[in-house]
């Protein structure tokens, strides 16, 4: 009998403690490649702005931001990112902008990108990019409406 009372008390304590804990998103805030844990598949986020194209990052130039490892093509790009990561990091944590606009998350490909109003958006595929670009302002607005709640799905 004593064990069941103690067990019940421990269960009640565990449930009460869990209720007091802050909610944790089920999906990480930044999409990383599950094989190497790199943001944007190891591509340099600053290069999208400075070179207007995706450029592979170099393992010698890295930074950690929002729990992800980011690579850069040069020390100058890494330093620019560290100084102002919000200016260079892709919107919606690097998840597919189309998926987020639809209330979901999906991986992205570094080659499917667009800078709109000084912000970088990535998409899953050529087809997702094409669909997203049919209504960029609307899809961005929907994405912001859904973000970051989509991480809890």
VMD Tcl script that builds the backbone (N, CA, C; Angstrom):
set m [mol new atoms 459]
animate dup $m
set s [atomselect $m all]
$s set {name element resname resid chain x y z} {
  {N N UNK 1 A 0.823 -1.194 0.000}
  {CA C UNK 1 A 0.000 0.000 0.000}
  {C C UNK 1 A 0.865 1.254 0.000}
  {N N UNK 2 A 1.926 1.233 0.771}
  {CA C UNK 2 A 2.794 2.392 0.863}
  {C C UNK 2 A 3.408 2.741 -0.489}
  {N N UNK 3 A 3.802 1.714 -1.266}
  {CA C UNK 3 A 4.392 1.958 -2.580}
  {C C UNK 3 A 3.419 2.692 -3.495}
  {N N UNK 4 A 2.162 2.323 -3.486}
  {CA C UNK 4 A 1.208 2.957 -4.384}
  {C C UNK 4 A 0.973 4.410 -3.987}
  {N N UNK 5 A 0.980 4.728 -2.699}
  {CA C UNK 5 A 0.819 6.114 -2.265}
  {C C UNK 5 A 2.036 6.916 -2.695}
  {N N UNK 6 A 3.214 6.372 -2.457}
  {CA C UNK 6 A 4.442 7.050 -2.853}
  {C C UNK 6 A 4.505 7.186 -4.366}
  {N N UNK 7 A 4.152 6.121 -5.072}
  {CA C UNK 7 A 4.142 6.174 -6.532}
  {C C UNK 7 A 3.181 7.222 -7.034}
  {N N UNK 8 A 1.997 7.292 -6.425}
  {CA C UNK 8 A 1.006 8.304 -6.809}
  {C C UNK 8 A 1.509 9.709 -6.529}
  {N N UNK 9 A 2.197 9.904 -5.430}
  {CA C UNK 9 A 2.738 11.221 -5.088}
  {C C UNK 9 A 3.826 11.619 -6.074}
  {N N UNK 10 A 4.666 10.667 -6.432}
  {CA C UNK 10 A 5.721 10.962 -7.396}
  {C C UNK 10 A 5.135 11.299 -8.757}
  {N N UNK 11 A 4.098 10.566 -9.163}
  {CA C UNK 11 A 3.447 10.835 -10.433}
  {C C UNK 11 A 2.816 12.227 -10.422}
  {N N UNK 12 A 2.140 12.573 -9.343}
  {CA C UNK 12 A 1.520 13.902 -9.235}
  {C C UNK 12 A 2.585 14.988 -9.282}
  {N N UNK 13 A 3.714 14.768 -8.593}
  {CA C UNK 13 A 4.800 15.745 -8.604}
  {C C UNK 13 A 5.373 15.899 -10.014}
  {N N UNK 14 A 5.573 14.779 -10.688}
  {CA C UNK 14 A 6.129 14.820 -12.047}
  {C C UNK 14 A 5.197 15.568 -12.992}
  {N N UNK 15 A 3.901 15.295 -12.888}
  {CA C UNK 15 A 2.942 15.978 -13.759}
  {C C UNK 15 A 2.875 17.468 -13.449}
  {N N UNK 16 A 2.904 17.825 -12.178}
  {CA C UNK 16 A 2.871 19.240 -11.799}
  {C C UNK 16 A 4.138 19.945 -12.272}
  {N N UNK 17 A 5.280 19.288 -12.145}
  {CA C UNK 17 A 6.545 19.884 -12.600}
  {C C UNK 17 A 6.533 20.086 -14.096}
  {N N UNK 18 A 5.997 19.111 -14.829}
  {CA C UNK 18 A 5.934 19.217 -16.282}
  {C C UNK 18 A 5.034 20.365 -16.701}
  {N N UNK 19 A 3.950 20.575 -15.988}
  {CA C UNK 19 A 3.016 21.656 -16.328}
  {C C UNK 19 A 3.670 23.023 -16.133}
  {N N UNK 20 A 4.636 23.126 -15.222}
  {CA C UNK 20 A 5.294 24.402 -14.957}
  {C C UNK 20 A 6.445 24.681 -15.920}
  {N N UNK 21 A 6.889 23.671 -16.646}
  {CA C UNK 21 A 8.007 23.847 -17.564}
  {C C UNK 21 A 7.545 24.606 -18.802}
  {N N UNK 22 A 8.414 25.462 -19.356}
  {CA C UNK 22 A 8.029 26.170 -20.575}
  {C C UNK 22 A 7.887 25.206 -21.738}
  {N N UNK 23 A 6.991 25.531 -22.649}
  {CA C UNK 23 A 6.798 24.694 -23.828}
  {C C UNK 23 A 8.038 24.748 -24.710}
  {N N UNK 24 A 8.403 23.619 -25.260}
  {CA C UNK 24 A 9.556 23.540 -26.139}
  {C C UNK 24 A 9.050 23.126 -27.518}
  {N N UNK 25 A 9.493 23.842 -28.528}
  {CA C UNK 25 A 9.078 23.523 -29.894}
  {C C UNK 25 A 9.549 22.119 -30.252}
  {N N UNK 26 A 8.734 21.412 -31.013}
  {CA C UNK 26 A 9.086 20.070 -31.447}
  {C C UNK 26 A 10.119 20.105 -32.566}
  {N N UNK 27 A 10.141 21.182 -33.326}
  {CA C UNK 27 A 11.038 21.334 -34.455}
  {C C UNK 27 A 12.064 22.409 -34.119}
  {N N UNK 28 A 13.359 22.198 -34.416}
  {CA C UNK 28 A 14.365 23.231 -34.113}
  {C C UNK 28 A 14.066 24.554 -34.817}
  {N N UNK 29 A 14.481 25.650 -34.218}
  {CA C UNK 29 A 14.213 26.990 -34.762}
  {C C UNK 29 A 14.923 27.237 -36.088}
  {N N UNK 30 A 16.024 26.534 -36.335}
  {CA C UNK 30 A 16.771 26.675 -37.586}
  {C C UNK 30 A 16.865 25.302 -38.239}
  {N N UNK 31 A 16.528 25.248 -39.529}
  {CA C UNK 31 A 16.660 23.989 -40.243}
  {C C UNK 31 A 18.141 23.685 -40.460}
  {N N UNK 32 A 18.548 22.506 -40.041}
  {CA C UNK 32 A 19.922 22.059 -40.273}
  {C C UNK 32 A 19.886 20.720 -40.987}
  {N N UNK 33 A 20.896 20.479 -41.783}
  {CA C UNK 33 A 21.044 19.194 -42.443}
  {C C UNK 33 A 21.275 18.152 -41.351}
  {N N UNK 34 A 20.442 17.114 -41.275}
  {CA C UNK 34 A 20.594 16.125 -40.209}
  {C C UNK 34 A 21.912 15.352 -40.271}
  {N N UNK 35 A 22.557 15.324 -41.413}
  {CA C UNK 35 A 23.826 14.591 -41.542}
  {C C UNK 35 A 25.003 15.360 -40.957}
  {N N UNK 36 A 25.010 16.689 -41.139}
  {CA C UNK 36 A 26.181 17.451 -40.697}
  {C C UNK 36 A 25.840 18.612 -39.768}
  {N N UNK 37 A 24.571 18.820 -39.497}
  {CA C UNK 37 A 24.077 19.862 -38.577}
  {C C UNK 37 A 24.440 21.281 -39.010}
  {N N UNK 38 A 24.566 21.469 -40.323}
  {CA C UNK 38 A 24.880 22.798 -40.850}
  {C C UNK 38 A 23.613 23.506 -41.321}
  {N N UNK 39 A 23.534 24.794 -41.018}
  {CA C UNK 39 A 22.449 25.619 -41.546}
  {C C UNK 39 A 22.683 25.843 -43.035}
  {N N UNK 40 A 21.635 25.949 -43.792}
  {CA C UNK 40 A 21.648 26.181 -45.242}
  {C C UNK 40 A 22.575 25.197 -45.957}
  {N N UNK 41 A 22.678 24.000 -45.450}
  {CA C UNK 41 A 23.499 22.985 -46.101}
  {C C UNK 41 A 24.964 23.365 -46.209}
  {N N UNK 42 A 25.417 24.270 -45.335}
  {CA C UNK 42 A 26.814 24.699 -45.357}
  {C C UNK 42 A 27.087 25.858 -46.291}
  {N N UNK 43 A 26.053 26.423 -46.881}
  {CA C UNK 43 A 26.232 27.575 -47.768}
  {C C UNK 43 A 26.342 28.855 -46.949}
  {N N UNK 44 A 26.993 29.839 -47.508}
  {CA C UNK 44 A 27.257 31.118 -46.864}
  {C C UNK 44 A 26.044 32.047 -46.998}
  {N N UNK 45 A 25.368 32.386 -45.894}
  {CA C UNK 45 A 24.196 33.266 -46.005}
  {C C UNK 45 A 24.540 34.685 -46.453}
  {N N UNK 46 A 25.719 35.149 -46.144}
  {CA C UNK 46 A 26.132 36.505 -46.516}
  {C C UNK 46 A 26.352 36.602 -48.026}
  {N N UNK 47 A 26.807 35.528 -48.634}
  {CA C UNK 47 A 27.079 35.532 -50.080}
  {C C UNK 47 A 25.825 35.796 -50.904}
  {N N UNK 48 A 24.675 35.369 -50.423}
  {CA C UNK 48 A 23.434 35.659 -51.158}
  {C C UNK 48 A 23.265 37.165 -51.352}
  {N N UNK 49 A 23.685 37.933 -50.374}
  {CA C UNK 49 A 23.545 39.384 -50.418}
  {C C UNK 49 A 24.710 40.050 -51.150}
  {N N UNK 50 A 25.923 39.572 -50.893}
  {CA C UNK 50 A 27.103 40.230 -51.453}
  {C C UNK 50 A 27.469 39.755 -52.855}
  {N N UNK 51 A 27.164 38.494 -53.176}
  {CA C UNK 51 A 27.519 37.950 -54.479}
  {C C UNK 51 A 26.291 37.598 -55.322}
  {N N UNK 52 A 25.120 37.754 -54.744}
  {CA C UNK 52 A 23.853 37.478 -55.424}
  {C C UNK 52 A 23.790 36.056 -55.976}
  {N N UNK 53 A 24.322 35.116 -55.181}
  {CA C UNK 53 A 24.272 33.709 -55.571}
  {C C UNK 53 A 24.639 32.834 -54.378}
  {N N UNK 54 A 24.213 31.572 -54.407}
  {CA C UNK 54 A 24.627 30.666 -53.339}
  {C C UNK 54 A 26.099 30.286 -53.507}
  {N N UNK 55 A 26.831 30.351 -52.401}
  {CA C UNK 55 A 28.252 30.026 -52.403}
  {C C UNK 55 A 28.504 29.078 -51.228}
  {N N UNK 56 A 29.181 27.982 -51.495}
  {CA C UNK 56 A 29.507 27.039 -50.422}
  {C C UNK 56 A 30.401 27.708 -49.390}
  {N N UNK 57 A 30.100 27.421 -48.130}
  {CA C UNK 57 A 30.942 27.922 -47.058}
  {C C UNK 57 A 32.168 27.044 -46.888}
  {N N UNK 58 A 33.123 27.560 -46.165}
  {CA C UNK 58 A 34.390 26.888 -45.916}
  {C C UNK 58 A 34.415 26.490 -44.439}
  {N N UNK 59 A 34.816 25.260 -44.139}
  {CA C UNK 59 A 34.851 24.769 -42.759}
  {C C UNK 59 A 35.768 25.602 -41.863}
  {N N UNK 60 A 36.671 26.380 -42.452}
  {CA C UNK 60 A 37.555 27.230 -41.643}
  {C C UNK 60 A 36.843 28.458 -41.087}
  {N N UNK 61 A 35.688 28.818 -41.689}
  {CA C UNK 61 A 34.984 30.035 -41.288}
  {C C UNK 61 A 33.566 29.668 -40.837}
  {N N UNK 62 A 33.392 29.515 -39.534}
  {CA C UNK 62 A 32.093 29.114 -39.002}
  {C C UNK 62 A 31.656 30.042 -37.877}
  {N N UNK 63 A 30.371 29.991 -37.602}
  {CA C UNK 63 A 29.790 30.698 -36.453}
  {C C UNK 63 A 28.601 29.886 -35.981}
  {N N UNK 64 A 28.302 29.995 -34.712}
  {CA C UNK 64 A 27.113 29.350 -34.157}
  {C C UNK 64 A 26.073 30.420 -33.909}
  {N N UNK 65 A 24.853 30.124 -34.325}
  {CA C UNK 65 A 23.752 31.060 -34.148}
  {C C UNK 65 A 22.459 30.271 -34.076}
  {N N UNK 66 A 21.671 30.537 -33.068}
  {CA C UNK 66 A 20.391 29.869 -32.845}
  {C C UNK 66 A 20.521 28.347 -32.874}
  {N N UNK 67 A 21.569 27.838 -32.255}
  {CA C UNK 67 A 21.749 26.400 -32.142}
  {C C UNK 67 A 22.224 25.706 -33.398}
  {N N UNK 68 A 22.617 26.460 -34.407}
  {CA C UNK 68 A 23.080 25.861 -35.663}
  {C C UNK 68 A 24.495 26.338 -35.978}
  {N N UNK 69 A 25.203 25.546 -36.763}
  {CA C UNK 69 A 26.514 25.941 -37.249}
  {C C UNK 69 A 26.352 26.486 -38.660}
  {N N UNK 70 A 26.886 27.671 -38.870}
  {CA C UNK 70 A 26.812 28.356 -40.164}
  {C C UNK 70 A 28.220 28.426 -40.737}
  {N N UNK 71 A 28.344 28.199 -42.028}
  {CA C UNK 71 A 29.640 28.301 -42.717}
  {C C UNK 71 A 29.647 29.511 -43.629}
  {N N UNK 72 A 30.862 30.013 -43.873}
  {CA C UNK 72 A 31.042 31.213 -44.684}
  {C C UNK 72 A 32.198 31.013 -45.648}
  {N N UNK 73 A 32.138 31.707 -46.764}
  {CA C UNK 73 A 33.176 31.598 -47.786}
  {C C UNK 73 A 34.441 32.342 -47.389}
  {N N UNK 74 A 34.320 33.282 -46.452}
  {CA C UNK 74 A 35.476 34.079 -46.045}
  {C C UNK 74 A 35.317 34.531 -44.599}
  {N N UNK 75 A 36.441 34.954 -44.023}
  {CA C UNK 75 A 36.404 35.507 -42.662}
  {C C UNK 75 A 35.585 36.793 -42.638}
  {N N UNK 76 A 35.668 37.587 -43.700}
  {CA C UNK 76 A 34.901 38.840 -43.764}
  {C C UNK 76 A 33.401 38.563 -43.721}
  {N N UNK 77 A 32.943 37.546 -44.455}
  {CA C UNK 77 A 31.520 37.205 -44.434}
  {C C UNK 77 A 31.111 36.684 -43.053}
  {N N UNK 78 A 31.958 35.856 -42.453}
  {CA C UNK 78 A 31.664 35.355 -41.112}
  {C C UNK 78 A 31.543 36.512 -40.127}
  {N N UNK 79 A 32.470 37.455 -40.200}
  {CA C UNK 79 A 32.458 38.587 -39.276}
  {C C UNK 79 A 31.232 39.470 -39.482}
  {N N UNK 80 A 30.825 39.650 -40.738}
  {CA C UNK 80 A 29.609 40.434 -41.022}
  {C C UNK 80 A 28.390 39.745 -40.418}
  {N N UNK 81 A 28.329 38.431 -40.527}
  {CA C UNK 81 A 27.210 37.674 -39.968}
  {C C UNK 81 A 27.194 37.775 -38.448}
  {N N UNK 82 A 28.335 37.582 -37.832}
  {CA C UNK 82 A 28.413 37.651 -36.370}
  {C C UNK 82 A 27.987 39.031 -35.871}
  {N N UNK 83 A 28.358 40.057 -36.607}
  {CA C UNK 83 A 28.011 41.425 -36.215}
  {C C UNK 83 A 26.506 41.673 -36.293}
  {N N UNK 84 A 25.819 41.074 -37.272}
  {CA C UNK 84 A 24.390 41.307 -37.450}
  {C C UNK 84 A 23.723 40.094 -38.098}
  {N N UNK 85 A 23.563 38.989 -37.348}
  {CA C UNK 85 A 23.008 37.771 -37.955}
  {C C UNK 85 A 21.590 37.939 -38.482}
  {N N UNK 86 A 20.792 38.800 -37.876}
  {CA C UNK 86 A 19.422 38.997 -38.346}
  {C C UNK 86 A 19.383 39.574 -39.753}
  {N N UNK 87 A 20.424 40.270 -40.152}
  {CA C UNK 87 A 20.468 40.854 -41.493}
  {C C UNK 87 A 20.720 39.800 -42.567}
  {N N UNK 88 A 21.329 38.673 -42.203}
  {CA C UNK 88 A 21.745 37.685 -43.195}
  {C C UNK 88 A 21.064 36.323 -43.077}
  {N N UNK 89 A 20.659 35.952 -41.887}
  {CA C UNK 89 A 20.043 34.637 -41.706}
  {C C UNK 89 A 18.728 34.572 -42.495}
  {N N UNK 90 A 18.445 33.438 -43.101}
  {CA C UNK 90 A 17.195 33.334 -43.865}
  {C C UNK 90 A 15.973 33.434 -42.949}
  {N N UNK 91 A 14.911 33.924 -43.519}
  {CA C UNK 91 A 13.660 34.020 -42.786}
  {C C UNK 91 A 13.134 32.623 -42.465}
  {N N UNK 92 A 12.315 32.550 -41.444}
  {CA C UNK 92 A 11.667 31.308 -41.028}
  {C C UNK 92 A 12.686 30.221 -40.718}
  {N N UNK 93 A 13.824 30.617 -40.148}
  {CA C UNK 93 A 14.821 29.646 -39.726}
  {C C UNK 93 A 15.442 28.848 -40.851}
  {N N UNK 94 A 15.294 29.324 -42.071}
  {CA C UNK 94 A 15.841 28.583 -43.206}
  {C C UNK 94 A 14.943 27.459 -43.683}
  {N N UNK 95 A 13.746 27.345 -43.113}
  {CA C UNK 95 A 12.767 26.376 -43.616}
  {C C UNK 95 A 12.158 26.919 -44.898}
  {N N UNK 96 A 11.547 26.044 -45.657}
  {CA C UNK 96 A 10.918 26.407 -46.926}
  {C C UNK 96 A 9.858 27.485 -46.695}
  {N N UNK 97 A 10.020 28.621 -47.368}
  {CA C UNK 97 A 9.091 29.743 -47.204}
  {C C UNK 97 A 7.689 29.364 -47.662}
  {N N UNK 98 A 7.577 28.552 -48.705}
  {CA C UNK 98 A 6.256 28.112 -49.159}
  {C C UNK 98 A 5.602 27.225 -48.107}
  {N N UNK 99 A 6.338 26.273 -47.574}
  {CA C UNK 99 A 5.787 25.374 -46.554}
  {C C UNK 99 A 5.318 26.162 -45.338}
  {N N UNK 100 A 6.135 27.108 -44.874}
  {CA C UNK 100 A 5.747 27.906 -43.706}
  {C C UNK 100 A 4.493 28.713 -44.011}
  {N N UNK 101 A 4.377 29.237 -45.230}
  {CA C UNK 101 A 3.168 29.985 -45.595}
  {C C UNK 101 A 1.938 29.090 -45.570}
  {N N UNK 102 A 2.141 27.783 -45.721}
  {CA C UNK 102 A 1.048 26.814 -45.709}
  {C C UNK 102 A 0.869 26.159 -44.340}
  {N N UNK 103 A 1.623 26.650 -43.333}
  {CA C UNK 103 A 1.468 26.144 -41.972}
  {C C UNK 103 A 2.251 24.887 -41.667}
  {N N UNK 104 A 3.341 24.656 -42.377}
  {CA C UNK 104 A 4.155 23.464 -42.170}
  {C C UNK 104 A 5.635 23.842 -42.240}
  {N N UNK 105 A 6.495 22.859 -42.095}
  {CA C UNK 105 A 7.929 23.074 -42.295}
  {C C UNK 105 A 8.432 22.057 -43.304}
  {N N UNK 106 A 9.464 22.438 -44.024}
  {CA C UNK 106 A 10.109 21.532 -44.975}
  {C C UNK 106 A 11.548 21.989 -45.149}
  {N N UNK 107 A 12.397 21.064 -45.515}
  {CA C UNK 107 A 13.796 21.402 -45.766}
  {C C UNK 107 A 13.896 22.337 -46.966}
  {N N UNK 108 A 15.064 22.853 -47.178}
  {CA C UNK 108 A 15.278 23.740 -48.320}
  {C C UNK 108 A 16.510 23.323 -49.087}
  {N N UNK 109 A 16.617 23.851 -50.283}
  {CA C UNK 109 A 17.792 23.683 -51.120}
  {C C UNK 109 A 18.414 25.069 -51.303}
  {N N UNK 110 A 19.702 25.201 -51.095}
  {CA C UNK 110 A 20.343 26.516 -51.179}
  {C C UNK 110 A 20.170 27.217 -52.527}
  {N N UNK 111 A 19.914 26.447 -53.576}
  {CA C UNK 111 A 19.765 27.031 -54.907}
  {C C UNK 111 A 18.386 27.653 -55.138}
  {N N UNK 112 A 17.444 27.420 -54.247}
  {CA C UNK 112 A 16.092 27.960 -54.374}
  {C C UNK 112 A 15.935 29.101 -53.374}
  {N N UNK 113 A 16.224 30.298 -53.838}
  {CA C UNK 113 A 16.288 31.443 -52.934}
  {C C UNK 113 A 15.829 32.722 -53.613}
  {N N UNK 114 A 15.521 33.703 -52.782}
  {CA C UNK 114 A 15.187 35.030 -53.284}
  {C C UNK 114 A 15.342 36.009 -52.127}
  {N N UNK 115 A 15.882 37.168 -52.437}
  {CA C UNK 115 A 15.944 38.247 -51.458}
  {C C UNK 115 A 14.811 39.209 -51.770}
  {N N UNK 116 A 13.981 39.458 -50.773}
  {CA C UNK 116 A 12.838 40.354 -50.902}
  {C C UNK 116 A 12.914 41.360 -49.760}
  {N N UNK 117 A 12.926 42.641 -50.103}
  {CA C UNK 117 A 12.997 43.703 -49.094}
  {C C UNK 117 A 14.137 43.477 -48.105}
  {N N UNK 118 A 15.275 43.039 -48.626}
  {CA C UNK 118 A 16.456 42.851 -47.796}
  {C C UNK 118 A 16.445 41.615 -46.916}
  {N N UNK 119 A 15.540 40.692 -47.172}
  {CA C UNK 119 A 15.444 39.455 -46.389}
  {C C UNK 119 A 15.595 38.258 -47.316}
  {N N UNK 120 A 16.302 37.241 -46.832}
  {CA C UNK 120 A 16.549 36.026 -47.595}
  {C C UNK 120 A 15.467 34.981 -47.315}
  {N N UNK 121 A 14.898 34.448 -48.383}
  {CA C UNK 121 A 13.901 33.381 -48.294}
  {C C UNK 121 A 14.402 32.194 -49.091}
  {N N UNK 122 A 14.245 31.007 -48.532}
  {CA C UNK 122 A 14.654 29.767 -49.186}
  {C C UNK 122 A 13.430 28.884 -49.417}
  {N N UNK 123 A 13.522 28.024 -50.415}
  {CA C UNK 123 A 12.440 27.099 -50.705}
  {C C UNK 123 A 12.974 25.698 -50.944}
  {N N UNK 124 A 12.049 24.741 -50.943}
  {CA C UNK 124 A 12.362 23.328 -51.034}
  {C C UNK 124 A 12.859 22.892 -52.410}
  {N N UNK 125 A 12.273 23.440 -53.454}
  {CA C UNK 125 A 12.579 22.963 -54.806}
  {C C UNK 125 A 12.270 24.053 -55.824}
  {N N UNK 126 A 12.613 23.785 -57.070}
  {CA C UNK 126 A 12.269 24.727 -58.139}
  {C C UNK 126 A 10.758 24.940 -58.198}
  {N N UNK 127 A 9.995 23.862 -58.061}
  {CA C UNK 127 A 8.539 23.957 -58.124}
  {C C UNK 127 A 7.991 24.764 -56.948}
  {N N UNK 128 A 8.495 24.519 -55.747}
  {CA C UNK 128 A 8.056 25.299 -54.574}
  {C C UNK 128 A 8.402 26.774 -54.764}
  {N N UNK 129 A 9.579 27.039 -55.301}
  {CA C UNK 129 A 9.998 28.423 -55.558}
  {C C UNK 129 A 9.038 29.090 -56.545}
  {N N UNK 130 A 8.694 28.360 -57.595}
  {CA C UNK 130 A 7.788 28.885 -58.622}
  {C C UNK 130 A 6.416 29.212 -58.022}
  {N N UNK 131 A 5.893 28.319 -57.213}
  {CA C UNK 131 A 4.583 28.549 -56.576}
  {C C UNK 131 A 4.671 29.729 -55.621}
  {N N UNK 132 A 5.721 29.778 -54.799}
  {CA C UNK 132 A 5.903 30.852 -53.822}
  {C C UNK 132 A 5.985 32.204 -54.521}
  {N N UNK 133 A 6.678 32.249 -55.654}
  {CA C UNK 133 A 6.874 33.514 -56.363}
  {C C UNK 133 A 5.612 34.026 -57.058}
  {N N UNK 134 A 4.569 33.215 -57.161}
  {CA C UNK 134 A 3.317 33.676 -57.769}
  {C C UNK 134 A 2.609 34.713 -56.900}
  {N N UNK 135 A 2.874 34.692 -55.590}
  {CA C UNK 135 A 2.294 35.679 -54.674}
  {C C UNK 135 A 3.267 35.909 -53.525}
  {N N UNK 136 A 4.387 36.526 -53.835}
  {CA C UNK 136 A 5.418 36.729 -52.824}
  {C C UNK 136 A 4.890 37.506 -51.616}
  {N N UNK 137 A 4.265 38.679 -51.793}
  {CA C UNK 137 A 3.803 39.413 -50.607}
  {C C UNK 137 A 2.796 38.610 -49.770}
  {N N UNK 138 A 1.873 37.936 -50.428}
  {CA C UNK 138 A 0.884 37.133 -49.713}
  {C C UNK 138 A 1.515 35.965 -48.983}
  {N N UNK 139 A 2.456 35.292 -49.643}
  {CA C UNK 139 A 3.114 34.151 -49.005}
  {C C UNK 139 A 4.011 34.583 -47.850}
  {N N UNK 140 A 4.662 35.724 -47.980}
  {CA C UNK 140 A 5.465 36.234 -46.871}
  {C C UNK 140 A 4.558 36.571 -45.693}
  {N N UNK 141 A 3.442 37.234 -45.954}
  {CA C UNK 141 A 2.508 37.592 -44.880}
  {C C UNK 141 A 1.977 36.332 -44.184}
  {N N UNK 142 A 1.605 35.312 -44.963}
  {CA C UNK 142 A 1.140 34.062 -44.367}
  {C C UNK 142 A 2.249 33.384 -43.564}
  {N N UNK 143 A 3.466 33.432 -44.091}
  {CA C UNK 143 A 4.596 32.857 -43.376}
  {C C UNK 143 A 4.795 33.517 -42.023}
  {N N UNK 144 A 4.738 34.847 -41.990}
  {CA C UNK 144 A 4.902 35.558 -40.719}
  {C C UNK 144 A 3.737 35.267 -39.772}
  {N N UNK 145 A 2.561 35.060 -40.312}
  {CA C UNK 145 A 1.399 34.715 -39.483}
  {C C UNK 145 A 1.601 33.336 -38.844}
  {N N UNK 146 A 2.184 32.409 -39.585}
  {CA C UNK 146 A 2.373 31.035 -39.105}
  {C C UNK 146 A 3.640 30.835 -38.281}
  {N N UNK 147 A 4.594 31.731 -38.423}
  {CA C UNK 147 A 5.892 31.570 -37.760}
  {C C UNK 147 A 5.876 32.213 -36.390}
  {N N UNK 148 A 6.375 31.593 -35.350}
  {CA C UNK 148 A 7.053 30.297 -35.256}
  {C C UNK 148 A 6.140 29.153 -34.821}
  {N N UNK 149 A 4.829 29.375 -34.804}
  {CA C UNK 149 A 3.909 28.333 -34.349}
  {C C UNK 149 A 4.059 27.028 -35.129}
  {N N UNK 150 A 4.486 27.092 -36.391}
  {CA C UNK 150 A 4.654 25.862 -37.183}
  {C C UNK 150 A 5.700 24.935 -36.580}
  {N N UNK 151 A 6.583 25.469 -35.758}
  {CA C UNK 151 A 7.611 24.637 -35.122}
  {C C UNK 151 A 7.006 23.681 -34.091}
  {N N UNK 152 A 5.829 24.008 -33.585}
  {CA C UNK 152 A 5.178 23.177 -32.565}
  {C C UNK 152 A 4.312 22.078 -33.147}
  {N N UNK 153 A 4.223 22.000 -34.470}
  {CA C UNK 153 A 3.352 20.985 -35.101}
  {C C UNK 153 A 4.069 19.682 -35.247}
}
mol reanalyze $m
mol bondsrecalc $m
mol representation Tube
mol addrep $m
